[in-house]
Structures are given as structure tokens and as C-alpha cells.
Amino acid sequence: MFLASYIISFLSLTSSSLCWRNCGLLPLRDYRYYLNALEEAKYQVDHEALREYFPFDTVLEGMLSIYRDAFGLQFTELKDTETWHPDVLVFQVSEKKK
């Protein structure tokens, strides 16, 4: 709730928070937007600058490795699968063979 109180404070200062003030609700789809805005305004976090420290391939392999070890899963990338965008990766997930 600590973070939520900061987001509420931020929303009360912004003109784009009219729905928040009028109906008292923050749709879940807007949460990440306001969290990023809060981090930029209050803590000067530059998400684009952070990207260089977390290359996609390294992060993806690390994440898949955690799921392999923790849950005994195996991931096989499916390269000839039709997707809605060329950057989308598709994986078949199965139990790791013992």
C-alpha cells in the first residue's frame, strides 16, 4: 500500500486524473502508466536509460532459466509460427524430461 499511496498523491496533482477524482477508480490498465509517471517525476527514473543494462536476450534467458530450475520446465522456441508482430517470440512449454 506504500506505493499505492504515492500513486494516489501523484494522481491528485495531475490534470489527467479527472476520472480518478470523479469516480475514485484507477483502472488496472492505467496502473503501469501512472507508476512510470510517478517514478519519472518523483525519483527521476529514466526507463529508456535502464534498458541498456538489461539486454533482452540476457533477461529472456535468465527468466527461462529460473522457470526451468524452479518448475522443471523445458522451453522450445517455435520459429515458424505466425504472430501478430515480427518481434513476438513463441515457445512450446513442456515438462523437463528426467
TORLUM-913452 format. One record per residue: residue number from 1; x, y, z of N, C-alpha, C in turn. Coordinates in steps of 0.1 Angstrom, whole numbers, plus 5000, padded with zeros to 4 digits. Layout:
SITE|n|n.x|n.y|n.z|ca.x|ca.y|ca.z|c.x|c.y|c.z
SITE|NUM|X|Y|Z|X|Y|Z|X|Y|Z
...
END
This chain:
SITE|n|n.x|n.y|n.z|ca.x|ca.y|ca.z|c.x|c.y|c.z
SITE|1|5008|4988|5000|5000|5000|5000|5009|5013|5000
SITE|2|5021|5011|5003|5030|5022|5004|5031|5029|4990
SITE|3|5033|5021|4980|5034|5025|4966|5021|5031|4961
SITE|4|5010|5025|4965|4997|5030|4961|4994|5044|4966
SITE|5|4998|5047|4979|4996|5060|4984|5004|5070|4976
SITE|6|5016|5067|4971|5023|5076|4963|5016|5079|4949
SITE|7|5011|5068|4944|5003|5069|4931|4991|5078|4933
SITE|8|4984|5076|4944|4972|5085|4947|4976|5099|4948
SITE|9|4988|5102|4955|4993|5115|4957|4996|5121|4943
SITE|10|5002|5113|4935|5006|5118|4921|4993|5121|4913
SITE|11|4983|5112|4914|4971|5114|4906|4964|5127|4910
SITE|12|4964|5130|4923|4957|5142|4928|4964|5155|4922
SITE|13|4976|5154|4917|4983|5166|4912|4982|5167|4897
SITE|14|4978|5157|4890|4977|5157|4876|4963|5160|4870
SITE|15|4963|5167|4859|4950|5171|4853|4945|5159|4846
SITE|16|4953|5149|4843|4948|5137|4835|4941|5127|4845
SITE|17|4940|5131|4857|4934|5122|4867|4919|5125|4870
SITE|18|4912|5131|4861|4898|5136|4863|4889|5124|4867
SITE|19|4891|5113|4860|4883|5101|4863|4886|5096|4877
SITE|20|4899|5097|4881|4903|5093|4895|4896|5101|4905
SITE|21|4895|5114|4903|4889|5123|4912|4874|5122|4912
SITE|22|4868|5120|4900|4854|5119|4899|4848|5106|4903
SITE|23|4854|5095|4899|4848|5082|4902|4856|5074|4912
SITE|24|4868|5078|4916|4875|5072|4926|4881|5058|4922
SITE|25|4882|5056|4909|4888|5043|4905|4900|5045|4896
SITE|26|4909|5036|4897|4921|5036|4888|4920|5023|4881
SITE|27|4917|5023|4868|4916|5010|4861|4930|5003|4861
SITE|28|4930|4990|4862|4942|4983|4862|4951|4986|4850
SITE|29|4945|4988|4838|4953|4990|4826|4961|5003|4827
SITE|30|4957|5012|4836|4964|5025|4837|4974|5025|4848
SITE|31|4975|5015|4856|4984|5014|4868|4998|5016|4864
SITE|32|5003|5008|4853|5017|5009|4849|5020|5023|4844
SITE|33|5011|5029|4836|5013|5043|4831|5016|5052|4843
SITE|34|5007|5052|4853|5009|5062|4864|5021|5058|4872
SITE|35|5024|5046|4874|5036|5042|4881|5048|5047|4874
SITE|36|5049|5046|4861|5061|5051|4854|5061|5066|4855
SITE|37|5050|5073|4854|5050|5087|4855|5055|5092|4869
SITE|38|5050|5084|4879|5054|5087|4893|5069|5086|4895
SITE|39|5074|5074|4889|5089|5072|4891|5097|5082|4884
SITE|40|5092|5087|4872|5099|5098|4865|5099|5111|4872
SITE|41|5087|5114|4877|5085|5127|4884|5092|5128|4898
SITE|42|5090|5118|4906|5094|5118|4920|5109|5113|4921
SITE|43|5113|5103|4913|5126|5097|4916|5135|5099|4904
SITE|44|5131|5106|4893|5139|5108|4881|5144|5095|4875
SITE|45|5136|5085|4875|5139|5072|4868|5137|5074|4853
SITE|46|5147|5070|4846|5147|5071|4831|5146|5056|4826
SITE|47|5134|5051|4823|5133|5037|4819|5140|5034|4806
SITE|48|5141|5043|4797|5149|5041|4785|5164|5040|4788
SITE|49|5169|5047|4797|5183|5046|4801|5186|5032|4808
SITE|50|5176|5027|4815|5178|5014|4822|5178|5003|4812
SITE|51|5172|5004|4800|5172|4994|4790|5186|4989|4787
SITE|52|5196|4997|4786|5209|4993|4782|5215|4984|4792
SITE|53|5211|4984|4804|5216|4975|4815|5209|4961|4815
SITE|54|5198|4960|4808|5191|4948|4808|5188|4943|4793
SITE|55|5198|4939|4786|5196|4934|4772|5185|4923|4772
SITE|56|5177|4924|4762|5165|4915|4761|5170|4900|4761
SITE|57|5179|4897|4753|5184|4882|4752|5188|4877|4766
SITE|58|5196|4885|4773|5201|4881|4786|5189|4880|4796
SITE|59|5180|4889|4796|5168|4889|4805|5159|4877|4802
SITE|60|5157|4874|4789|5149|4863|4785|5155|4850|4789
SITE|61|5168|4848|4787|5174|4836|4790|5174|4834|4806
SITE|62|5176|4845|4813|5176|4844|4828|5162|4840|4833
SITE|63|5152|4846|4827|5138|4842|4831|5135|4828|4828
SITE|64|5138|4823|4816|5135|4809|4812|5143|4800|4821
SITE|65|5155|4803|4825|5164|4795|4833|5157|4794|4847
SITE|66|5152|4804|4852|5145|4804|4865|5133|4794|4865
SITE|67|5125|4795|4854|5114|4786|4853|5118|4772|4851
SITE|68|5129|4770|4843|5134|4756|4841|5138|4750|4855
SITE|69|5145|4757|4863|5150|4752|4876|5139|4751|4886
SITE|70|5131|4761|4887|5121|4761|4898|5109|4752|4895
SITE|71|5105|4750|4882|5093|4742|4879|5096|4730|4871
SITE|72|5108|4728|4867|5112|4716|4859|5106|4717|4845
SITE|73|5106|4729|4839|5100|4731|4826|5111|4731|4815
SITE|74|5107|4729|4803|5116|4729|4791|5109|4739|4781
SITE|75|5117|4748|4775|5112|4757|4766|5118|4755|4752
SITE|76|5110|4754|4742|5114|4752|4728|5109|4763|4720
SITE|77|5117|4771|4714|5113|4782|4706|5107|4777|4693
SITE|78|5095|4782|4689|5089|4778|4676|5091|4790|4667
SITE|79|5099|4787|4657|5103|4798|4648|5093|4800|4636
SITE|80|5087|4790|4632|5078|4791|4620|5063|4793|4624
SITE|81|5061|4801|4634|5047|4803|4639|5043|4817|4635
SITE|82|5031|4818|4630|5026|4831|4626|5022|4839|4639
SITE|83|5027|4852|4639|5024|4860|4651|5019|4874|4645
SITE|84|5014|4882|4654|5008|4895|4651|5019|4906|4649
SITE|85|5031|4903|4653|5042|4912|4651|5055|4904|4650
SITE|86|5064|4909|4642|5077|4901|4639|5086|4900|4652
SITE|87|5084|4908|4662|5092|4908|4674|5087|4897|4684
SITE|88|5075|4892|4682|5069|4882|4691|5076|4869|4690
SITE|89|5080|4863|4702|5086|4850|4702|5075|4840|4708
SITE|90|5075|4828|4702|5066|4818|4706|5074|4806|4711
SITE|91|5070|4801|4723|5077|4790|4729|5067|4779|4732
SITE|92|5071|4766|4730|5064|4755|4734|5069|4752|4748
SITE|93|5060|4750|4758|5064|4747|4771|5060|4733|4775
SITE|94|5070|4725|4780|5067|4711|4784|5075|4708|4797
SITE|95|5071|4697|4803|5079|4692|4815|5092|4687|4810
SITE|96|5103|4691|4818|5116|4686|4815|5117|4671|4817
SITE|97|5123|4665|4807|5125|4650|4808|5135|4647|4819
SITE|98|5131|4636|4827|5140|4633|4838|5151|4624|4834
END
